[in-house]
Amino acid sequence: MENIEQKTDEFLERHRMHPDQVDMDECCRIFLEDMESGLAGRPGTLEMIPTYIETQKDVPIDKIVSVMDAGGTNFRVATVHFNSDKQPVIEDYKTYRMPGLDEQLGKEKFFEAMAGYVRDIVDKSFNIGFCFSYPTEIAPNKDGRLIRFSKEIKAPEVQGQMIGENLNAALASMGVGQKKHIVILNDTVTTLLAGRAASFDKNYDSFVGFILGTGTNCAYIESNKNITKKPDLDPAKNQIINIESGGFGKAPLGNIDIEFDKSTKNPGDHTFEKMISGAYLGPLALMTIRKAAEENLLSAAAGKKIAVIKELSTKDISIFLQQPGSGDEPLSTASTNQYDFAVLQKLAAAIVERAAKLTAINLSSASLKSGKGSDPNRPVCIVAEGTTFYKLHNLKPRVEFYLDQYLKEQKGIFYEIIGLENATLIGAAIAGLTN
C-alpha cells in the first residue's frame, strides 16, 4: 500500500493535481484581491454583483408576501408569512414547468406564462419576492435585467428585458389593477437571507449564502462604502453581494484541469466551478484516471476497461468512495485487482479532497471579507445548499476540517454551517417583505 500511496502522490504532483499543492493562505489572498477588484470595477474574474438587497430591517410578523422561484425544471409559487413565533408559514404552494423549457417562447408568451402561474395569489400582497436563478443585472429599484438564459431555456426575446417590469405588464393585461413591488434576486442570495429565518433566536454576526450542486456560487454582506464602483450608495448601509464565485479564474490549475477545461463547452470560463461542482467533478475524475492509465499507473487490463467508460458522474464517484466494490458504478467494474482498486480509490479521493479545500477557500474568503465572526459567541452563519455539498461522500466533513484549520485557528473567524428546507422560498419572502 505504501508503494501505491507514493506512486499516486507522484502522479498527482507531477500534474499539479494534488490537494497539498493548493496553498490555502495564498489562494485566499488571491481570492480576496479579486473580490476587491470586482467591488472597485477593476478587471478581474469575480463579478461582485451588487444586489441592492439590504439586511438591516426586521422581518414583519403575519404579513403575507407572494413568492416565485424560477430555476431549472420547476417554477414554484407560494405565499409566505412569519407567525408570532417568527417561523415561516408556506401556503398556496404550487409547482409548474419552467416556461421556455418544452418549447421556444417569445417575450409576451414567456411573461404571460409566469403571470398565469402567480395570478391566483398575487392579490394577497403588494410585494413579490422573485428568486430568478439566471444571470441578471440588478437595478437599484430591485428589478433585474436578464443577461442570458442557461439550463436549456428557449426564450431568446427575453434576453435584455427587465423581469419585474414585464411581469407587471403581463399581470396588468390579466386585470391585476395594482402594480406590484417585485424584488428580483438569485438562489444564492435567497439562501443567505433564509439564514435570518433560522437565526431569530440566535446571535450570528453575519451571513454567507453558498450553493454547491450542479454549479456553485456564493454571496455575503458587504458595507456600501466598500463598493466603490457604485459611488451613489449610502455608505452607512450594507447590502448583499453576489460574488459569482464559480467564475473565479485564478485558482491553481493542474495540467489535467487545463486539458479538461478545453474539452468543455465554455473553455476558459468558470474554471473554479469546473474544479468543485457536481456537473464537472465526475468527468474531471474520469480524465484524471484515464491519464493515470496512459502513464501505466494502472494495469493494462484496467486501462482497457477505463478507456471504454463513456461517462462518470459525480454520483458515481460518491458511490465508489462510500460503497467500494459495490459494482453499481463504472470504477468498481474497471478494478481488475486490489492494486487497481486502491489506485482508483486514491485518485477519486484526491479529486474530492481538493474540491473540499477549494470550497473552504471560497467560504473562508467570503467570511474574511465580511469582517465579521471574530467573537465565538457571534459566528458567521454559512447557509449551505446543494446536493454536491451534502451528498458527495466526505466532502462536507473535509470542508469543515479546512475551515477549522484555516478560518478558525489561523484567522480567528468563527462560523457555523446550517442547511434549511425551502430556503429559496423563505429567502425570497424575506427579500419581498424587507426591501
C-alpha positions in Angstrom: 0.0 0.0 0.0 2.9 2.3 0.7 4.0 1.9 -2.9 0.5 2.8 -4.2 0.4 5.9 -2.0 3.8 7.0 -3.3 3.0 6.3 -7.0 -0.4 8.1 -6.9 1.1 11.0 -5.0 3.9 11.4 -7.5 1.4 11.2 -10.4 -0.9 13.8 -8.9 2.1 16.1 -8.0 3.6 15.7 -11.5 0.3 17.0 -13.0 -0.2 19.6 -10.2 -3.5 18.0 -9.2 -2.5 17.1 -5.6 -4.6 18.7 -2.8 -1.4 19.5 -0.9 -0.3 21.7 -3.8 -3.2 24.1 -3.1 -1.9 26.7 -0.6 -5.0 27.9 1.3 -3.5 31.1 2.6 -2.1 32.1 -0.8 -5.4 31.2 -2.6 -7.4 33.1 -0.1 -5.2 36.2 -0.6 -5.7 36.0 -4.3 -9.4 35.4 -4.0 -9.8 38.4 -1.7 -7.8 40.6 -4.1 -10.1 39.6 -6.9 -13.1 40.4 -4.7 -11.6 43.9 -4.1 -11.1 44.4 -7.8 -14.7 43.4 -8.5 -16.1 45.8 -5.9 -14.0 48.6 -7.4 -14.9 47.8 -11.0 -11.4 46.9 -11.9 -10.6 43.9 -14.3 -10.8 40.6 -12.5 -12.6 37.3 -12.6 -15.2 37.8 -9.9 -18.2 39.9 -10.9 -19.1 41.0 -7.4 -22.7 42.0 -8.4 -24.5 44.5 -6.1 -28.0 43.2 -5.3 -29.3 46.3 -3.5 -30.8 43.8 -1.1 -30.4 45.1 2.4 -30.4 43.1 5.6 -30.9 45.6 8.4 -34.7 45.7 8.5 -36.7 43.4 10.9 -39.0 40.8 9.3 -42.6 41.8 9.9 -44.9 39.3 11.7 -48.1 38.0 10.0 -47.6 40.0 6.8 -48.2 37.9 3.6 -45.9 38.1 0.7 -46.1 36.3 -2.7 -43.0 34.4 -3.7 -41.9 32.9 -7.0 -38.9 30.7 -7.8 -37.7 30.2 -11.4 -34.8 27.9 -12.0 -34.0 24.6 -13.6 -37.1 22.5 -14.4 -39.6 23.8 -11.9 -41.3 27.1 -11.4 -42.7 27.4 -7.9 -45.2 29.9 -6.4 -46.5 30.3 -2.9 -47.4 32.8 -0.2 -45.4 33.1 2.9 -45.8 34.9 6.2 -43.9 34.7 9.5 -46.0 33.7 12.6 -45.8 35.1 16.1 -43.0 32.6 16.8 -41.2 34.0 13.8 -41.5 30.8 11.9 -42.1 30.8 8.2 -45.5 29.6 7.1 -45.7 28.5 3.4 -49.2 28.3 1.9 -50.8 28.3 -1.6 -47.8 26.2 -2.8 -47.9 25.1 -6.5 -45.2 23.8 -8.9 -45.3 24.3 -12.7 -42.9 23.7 -15.6 -40.4 26.4 -16.3 -41.6 28.5 -19.3 -39.5 28.0 -22.4 -38.3 24.6 -21.3 -40.5 22.5 -23.6 -40.9 24.9 -26.5 -39.5 28.2 -27.6 -41.5 31.2 -26.4 -41.5 34.8 -27.4 -41.3 37.6 -24.9 -45.0 38.1 -24.4 -45.8 34.4 -24.1 -43.0 33.9 -21.6 -44.2 36.6 -19.3 -47.8 35.7 -19.8 -47.0 32.1 -18.7 -45.2 33.4 -15.5 -48.1 35.8 -14.8 -50.6 33.0 -15.2 -48.7 30.9 -12.6 -48.9 33.6 -9.9 -52.2 35.1 -10.9 -54.3 33.3 -8.2 -52.2 34.5 -5.3 -50.8 37.8 -6.4 -53.7 39.9 -5.0 -52.8 38.7 -1.5 -49.8 41.0 -1.3 -48.4 44.2 -2.8 -44.9 42.6 -2.6 -43.4 39.8 -4.6 -40.1 38.1 -3.8 -38.9 36.5 -7.0 -35.9 34.1 -7.0 -34.8 34.3 -10.6 -31.8 32.0 -10.9 -30.3 33.2 -14.2 -27.6 35.7 -14.8 -29.3 39.0 -14.2 -28.2 42.6 -13.6 -30.0 44.0 -10.6 -31.2 47.6 -10.6 -31.4 49.9 -7.6 -35.2 49.5 -7.6 -34.7 45.8 -7.1 -35.8 44.9 -10.6 -33.4 42.9 -12.8 -32.4 42.8 -16.4 -31.8 39.3 -17.8 -28.3 38.9 -19.2 -28.8 35.4 -20.6 -30.7 32.2 -20.1 -29.0 29.0 -19.2 -30.4 25.5 -18.3 -31.9 24.9 -21.7 -34.5 27.7 -21.5 -35.6 28.7 -25.0 -36.9 32.3 -24.9 -34.3 34.5 -26.7 -36.5 37.6 -26.9 -36.4 37.8 -23.1 -32.7 38.4 -23.0 -32.0 42.1 -22.1 -35.5 42.5 -20.7 -36.5 43.8 -17.2 -38.1 40.9 -15.4 -40.3 42.7 -12.9 -41.4 45.4 -15.3 -42.5 42.9 -17.9 -44.2 40.6 -15.3 -46.2 43.6 -14.0 -47.3 44.4 -17.6 -48.4 40.8 -18.1 -50.3 40.9 -14.8 -52.0 44.2 -15.8 -53.2 42.6 -19.1 -54.9 39.9 -16.9 -56.7 42.5 -14.9 -54.5 42.9 -11.9 -55.0 46.6 -11.2 -52.3 47.4 -8.7 -48.7 47.4 -9.9 -46.7 45.1 -7.7 -43.3 45.8 -6.0 -41.2 42.9 -7.3 -37.8 42.2 -5.8 -35.6 40.1 -8.1 -32.7 38.0 -6.6 -30.9 34.8 -7.3 -30.8 31.5 -5.4 -27.5 32.2 -3.6 -28.9 35.5 -2.2 -32.2 33.8 -1.1 -30.1 31.1 0.6 -28.3 33.8 2.6 -31.5 35.5 3.5 -33.1 32.3 4.6 -30.4 32.1 7.3 -32.2 35.1 9.0 -35.3 32.9 9.5 -33.2 30.4 11.3 -31.5 32.9 13.5 -34.2 34.9 15.2 -33.3 33.2 18.4 -29.5 33.1 17.6 -26.9 35.7 17.6 -25.0 35.5 14.3 -22.6 38.3 13.3 -23.2 38.0 9.6 -24.4 35.6 6.9 -22.9 33.8 3.9 -25.0 32.1 1.3 -23.4 29.2 -0.5 -24.6 26.7 -3.2 -22.7 23.7 -4.4 -24.7 21.5 -6.5 -24.6 21.2 -10.3 -22.8 24.6 -10.2 -21.6 26.8 -7.5 -21.9 30.4 -6.2 -21.5 32.4 -3.0 -23.0 35.6 -1.6 -22.1 37.7 1.5 -23.0 41.0 3.1 -20.7 44.0 2.3 -20.6 47.6 3.6 -21.7 50.0 0.9 -18.7 52.2 1.5 -16.5 49.3 0.1 -18.5 49.0 -3.1 -16.6 51.8 -4.8 -17.8 51.1 -8.4 -21.2 52.3 -7.2 -20.4 55.8 -5.7 -24.0 56.8 -5.1 -24.7 54.2 -2.4 -25.4 55.2 1.2 -22.1 54.5 3.0 -23.9 53.9 6.3 -25.8 50.9 4.9 -24.8 47.5 3.6 -26.1 45.0 1.1 -25.7 41.5 -0.2 -23.1 41.0 -2.9 -23.5 38.1 -5.4 -19.9 37.1 -5.8 -20.4 34.8 -8.8 -17.7 32.7 -7.3 -17.9 29.9 -9.9 -16.3 32.3 -12.3 -13.1 32.7 -10.2 -10.3 32.3 -12.7 -7.2 32.4 -10.5 -7.2 29.0 -8.7 -4.1 26.9 -9.2 -5.0 24.8 -12.3 -3.3 21.5 -12.8 -2.3 20.1 -16.3 -5.4 17.9 -16.3 -7.6 20.8 -15.3 -6.4 22.7 -18.3 -7.0 19.8 -20.6 -10.4 19.2 -19.1 -11.4 22.9 -19.5 -10.5 22.7 -23.2 -12.9 19.8 -23.6 -15.9 21.7 -22.1 -18.5 23.8 -24.0 -17.1 27.0 -22.5 -13.3 26.7 -22.3 -11.7 29.4 -20.2 -15.0 30.2 -18.4 -15.9 29.3 -14.8 -12.7 27.3 -14.3 -13.2 27.3 -10.5 -16.7 25.8 -10.9 -15.1 23.0 -13.0 -12.8 22.1 -10.1 -15.5 21.7 -7.4 -19.1 21.4 -8.7 -21.3 18.4 -9.4 -21.6 18.9 -13.2 -17.8 18.5 -13.6 -16.2 16.5 -10.8 -17.1 13.1 -12.2 -15.9 13.9 -15.8 -12.7 15.6 -14.3 -12.0 12.4 -12.2 -12.5 10.3 -15.3 -10.0 12.3 -17.3 -7.5 12.1 -14.4 -8.0 8.3 -14.2 -7.5 7.9 -17.9 -4.3 9.9 -17.7 -3.1 7.6 -14.9 -3.9 4.6 -17.1 -1.9 6.1 -20.0 1.1 6.6 -17.8 0.8 2.9 -16.6 -0.2 3.7 -13.1 -2.9 1.0 -13.6 -2.7 -2.4 -15.1 -3.2 -2.9 -18.8 -6.5 -4.7 -18.2 -7.9 -1.9 -16.1 -6.7 0.6 -18.7 -8.7 -1.1 -21.4 -11.8 -1.1 -19.2 -11.4 2.6 -18.3 -10.9 3.5 -22.0 -14.4 2.4 -22.8 -16.2 4.2 -19.9 -18.4 6.7 -21.7 -19.2 8.8 -18.7 -18.6 9.1 -15.0 -20.9 11.2 -12.8 -20.1 12.8 -9.5 -22.7 10.5 -8.0 -20.7 7.5 -9.4 -17.6 8.9 -7.6 -19.5 9.2 -4.4 -20.8 5.6 -4.5 -17.4 4.3 -5.4 -15.9 6.1 -2.3 -18.7 5.3 0.0 -19.5 1.7 -1.0 -16.3 0.4 -2.6 -16.7 -2.6 -4.8 -20.5 -2.4 -4.9 -20.4 -2.8 -8.6 -23.1 -0.1 -9.0 -20.8 2.3 -10.9 -18.1 2.1 -13.6 -15.0 2.3 -11.4 -15.8 -0.9 -9.5 -16.2 -2.7 -12.8 -12.8 -1.4 -14.0 -11.0 -2.6 -10.9 -9.4 -5.9 -12.0 -7.4 -6.4 -8.8 -6.7 -4.9 -5.4 -3.9 -2.8 -6.7 -6.0 -1.1 -9.4 -8.9 -0.7 -6.9 -6.6 1.0 -4.4 -5.2 3.4 -7.1 -8.6 4.3 -8.3 -9.8 5.0 -4.8 -6.8 7.2 -4.1 -7.3 9.2 -7.3 -11.0 9.7 -6.8 -10.5 10.7 -3.1 -7.8 13.2 -4.1 -10.2 14.9 -6.6 -12.8 15.2 -3.8 -10.2 16.3 -1.2 -9.0 19.1 -3.5 -12.6 20.2 -4.1 -13.2 20.4 -0.4 -10.1 22.5 0.1 -11.1 24.9 -2.7 -14.6 25.1 -1.3 -13.1 26.1 2.1 -11.1 28.8 0.3 -14.3 30.2 -1.2 -16.1 30.2 2.2 -13.1 31.5 4.1 -12.6 34.4 1.7 -16.3 35.4 1.9 -16.2 35.2 5.7 -13.0 37.2 5.9 -14.3 39.8 3.5 -17.4 40.3 5.7 -15.1 41.5 8.5 -17.3 39.6 11.0 -17.2 36.5 13.2 -14.3 37.2 15.5 -16.4 36.6 18.6 -17.0 32.8 19.1 -20.5 33.7 20.5 -21.4 35.5 17.3 -20.1 33.4 14.4 -20.7 33.9 10.7 -23.7 31.8 9.7 -22.9 29.9 6.4 -26.2 28.8 4.9 -25.2 26.0 2.5 -27.4 24.3 -0.1 -26.8 21.8 -2.9 -26.6 18.1 -3.4 -22.9 18.1 -4.1 -22.1 19.7 -0.8 -24.3 17.4 1.3 -24.3 14.2 -0.8 -20.8 13.8 -2.2 -19.1 11.3 0.1 -16.8 13.0 2.7 -16.9 16.5 1.1 -18.7 18.4 3.8 -16.6 16.9 6.7 -13.4 17.8 4.8 -14.6 21.3 4.1 -15.2 21.8 7.8 -11.8 20.4 8.5 -10.1 23.0 6.4 -12.4 25.8 7.7 -11.5 24.8 11.3 -7.8 24.6 10.4 -7.6 27.9 8.5 -10.5 30.2 9.1 -11.0 29.4 12.8 -7.5 28.5 14.1 -5.3 30.7 11.9 -7.6 33.7 11.2 -9.7 33.7 14.4 -13.0 33.8 12.5 -15.8 31.6 13.9 -18.5 30.0 11.7 -21.5 27.7 11.8 -22.8 25.8 8.7 -26.6 25.3 8.5 -29.0 23.9 5.9 -32.6 24.8 5.6 -35.6 23.2 3.9 -37.3 25.5 1.4 -34.5 28.1 1.7 -35.2 29.6 -1.7 -38.9 30.4 -0.9 -38.1 31.6 2.6 -35.3 33.9 1.4 -37.4 35.3 -1.4 -40.1 36.0 1.2 -37.7 37.9 3.4 -36.5 39.9 0.4 -40.0 40.8 -0.6 -41.0 41.8 3.0 -38.0 43.9 3.9 -36.9 45.5 0.6 
